[in-house]
Amino acid sequence: MPWIALTHPPDALGILALALLIEAVAGYPDGLYRALGHPVTWIGRLIAALERRLNRGSGTARRLGGILGLGLLLAVTAALSLGLTALAALAGHGAGLVLLALLAASLPAQRSLFVHVRRVSAALRTEGLSGGRAAVSMIVGRNPESLDEAAVCRAAIESLAENFSDGIVAPAFWIGAGGLTGGALYKAINTADSMVGHRTPRYEAYGWASARLDDLVNLPASRLTAGLLIVSAALSRDVSATGAWRAIRRDAGRHRSPNAGWPEAAMAGALGLRLAGPRIYGETRVEDAWMGDGRAEATPDDIVRALKLYRTACALLFTLSASGAGLWLTFGR
């Protein structure tokens, strides 16, 4: 079955490199979203439907229901993505690779993340604090009315760092490891965690499996993201690679998330800022450790610096993917 090659290196790395390039240039077109939706919305509908049927009964029953729901979600996702891979292979090896790259380009979100974070900086400059709060509320869950200008800027930079890891590097890692199917399975797990992996009376038991699996599949990407930010800082001006490394070593393990601390600490150390720390979500205050030991008074200029570092890291991720595909083609076969 020749289509199986499209799920393994070097073809998976080739798919990844093309997907990252396509998404960086075109993003996910608005017209396509209006006409067909997005893979995340399709996955979300299935998660919601399963949750309505399976999240019932006692705590043990809810936990078992969550395990079953996650298993069904992954089975459906794997079947559909493997089916698409097999269909793409019918077009021939080269054409199939391009078709799968077009599909996989819907999984990372380089362009939209850049646009949303840049909008926060622009809103603060043109509309003041109220505009910045409105813009940052589109990308973070914390109560925007509790944020002053420095906190708005920190929230935007924290979101950039964390979403670079779980919204770009993680799907890229799993596309490179398993082609479209690897990336789609990761996206299903990550979406399930974002929808049901909350410590609330309704979801704590049901979402347990989704939250634990999401922590596991994000572990390699969070460390890779930190490494990408360190190397990108070394290639950039006005940021510090050694500061990023020191912050990771000192602070990453102190974050309440087993993964988010790595990219946030790297970003904080590179920019000479303090990120994370105590925050308010709705009416609830969350106590968390500070990442980095720099200044807490972040500014819109710091958002711009963070975006420059992010773009360099995205370019580095593409370069690694394309180089890996090339090297495997040259020496691996």
Secondary structure as UniProt FT lines:
FT   HELIX           2..7
FT   TURN            9..10
FT   HELIX           11..26
FT   HELIX           30..36
FT   HELIX           39..54
FT   HELIX           59..89
FT   TURN            90..91
FT   HELIX           93..104
FT   TURN            105..106
FT   HELIX           110..136
FT   TURN            137..139
FT   HELIX           144..146
FT   HELIX           149..164
FT   HELIX           165..169
FT   HELIX           170..196
FT   TURN            201..207
FT   HELIX           208..234
FT   HELIX           241..251
FT   HELIX           252..254
FT   TURN            258..260
FT   HELIX           261..271
FT   STRAND          275..276
FT   STRAND          279..281
FT   TURN            282..283
FT   STRAND          284..286
FT   STRAND          290..291
FT   HELIX           300..327
FT   HELIX           328..332
//
